[in-house]
Amino acid sequence: QVHLVESGGGLVQPGGSLRVSCTASGFVFSSYAMSWYRQAPGKERERVATITSVGDLTNIADSMKGRFAISRDNPKNTVYLQMTNLKSDDTAVYYCFAHLPGGPAWGQGTQVTVSS
């Protein structure tokens, strides 16, 4: 059974940094691309970042380039999202997403709140 568990969310001040993690189980983690999405209150879910299965290529959404980075540690079955220079508009629930051939898989999300 595929399982994705996010962690590391919390309250951070504007301009601060935060790293969220997603630990996967139930599939061969190193074989599939992974993404992070986010959903802010009253808004649609949007893609934040994607990383290839071996981590050689990443893609960050235009509005977050230069501030966010995605990485992965395949032996630990974990994908990370490093966020810097956070703004209030980054407040959202951040979700982990696995690009699986049998259908996508989502985590339960972790709340990130940017506020002074």
Beta strands, then each sheet from edge to edge (+ up, - down):
strand 1: 3-7
strand 2: 10-12
strand 3: 18-25
strand 4: 34-39
strand 5: 46-51
strand 6: 58-60
strand 7: 68-73
strand 8: 78-83
strand 9: 92-98
strand 10: 105-106
strand 11: 110-114
sheet 1: 1+ 3- 8+ 7-
sheet 2: 2+ 11+ 9- 4+ 5- 6+
sheet 3: 2+ 11+ 9- 10+
end
